[in-house]
């Protein structure tokens, strides 16, 4: 993802069935960016849309020289679309936003100004006055923000806002997959990223229907568990699985010792529920310890053959 050709700002937008909003999105982005005097590009990734998004994007590419279209053969999901946009982007700063016009392109200069002012690696938008449904979006989002802050120490009001600005050299160190696009700042904290926040405008959806529902809440909850594991135990999985294994094995061993003593004193232990419980605890503990050993092996396989380091340098001496 080498940044060349004088592009200063790359704006990455994943698209899925956004044929109605896309022309207005490109127009608003151009109106917001051209007065800044910065060299910019708009990278729109068509994530296998089933409507006419691809055709509209192709027509707009001929009209707007700053527009770069990336086309998936099928729908891979928002995280894959963002990663494809990062790979295609050429700017030294990368801005992400949704394609449904709920994010306002007019806020992009404010994000860039805050980044220049504070030297932050990431500037995240804060939708202080959201226009989404309370039950399916706002309330789950507040709960997720509190959990993420608790787990990672990242103090953001709105981790789920797609409107964010990143320094491109930071994204060079990150590779997102699954559903991790929501948690890039939290993942970047592992690399010592400085994160700032600015209030942005949030509009009600103008076209089509929201692609998020209650199922998103379940996915976010699972992603937070994954994020917690990566944040704390990515390089030491034995500490996670081994601790859990010992927590189960110790009481199982105590119970089994007690039953053995009873057996030695002539009591029948064959029908006791404690015997089954002790065996289950010991077996589960051994399995978790085995998973910890396997995790340590996989960690070494991940780092050693390809020479990956467990640290990232801000700059190199000399």
Secondary structure, DSSP 8 states (H G I E B T S, - for coil): ----TT--EEEEEEESS-HHHHHHHHHHHHHHHGGGT--EEEEEEE-S-SSSHHHHHHHHHHH-TTEEEEE-SS---HHHHHHHHHHH---SEEEE--SSSSB-GGGHHHHHHHHHHH--SEEEEEESS--S-IIIIIHHHHHHHHHHHHHH----S-TT-S-EEEEHHHHTT----TTGGGGHHHHHGGGT--EEEEEE-B----SS--S--HHHHHHHHHHHHHHHHHHHHTT-HHHHHHHHHHHHHHHHHHHHHHHHHHHHTT---TT-HHHHHHHHHHHHHHHHHHHHHHHHHHHHHHHHTTT--S---S----
